Amino acid sequence: MKIAPRHTKPSRSVAATGLELSIVMPCLNEAETLARCIQTAQQALEEGGFTGEVVVADNGSTDASVAIA
């Protein structure tokens, strides 16, 4: 069984398709890891050649999650 190689760049120009991507992260008291998760998502958009956004949906955090987002 062969596994197809993973492509890091889209096969078609993302700009030509007009495709935009939203990454939505639920959040509740995630101050310890939130910045790293946001950075990882932003890096994935950039490396994939995508135009997009990272949306953090906070559900009433009582720590610094909102300020970090």
C-alpha positions, 0 to 999 in steps of 0.5 A, a space after each residue: 500500500 502506497 501513501 500519497 505524498 502530502 502537498 504543502 502548496 495547493 495544486 491550483 492558485 488559491 488567488 485564482 479561485 478566490 477561496 478564503 479560509 476561516 479557522 475557528 477555535 473554541 476557547 474557554 480559559 486557554 491562556 496557556 496555549 492560545 497564542 501558540 495555537 493562533 500562531 500555528 493556524 496563521 502559519 498553516 494559512 501562510 504555508 498553504 498559500 491561503 487567504 483567511 482568518 483565525 477566529 477565536 470564539 471565547 465562551 466566557 473565559 476568566 483568565 487572559 484568553 480574551 486579551 491574548 486573542 
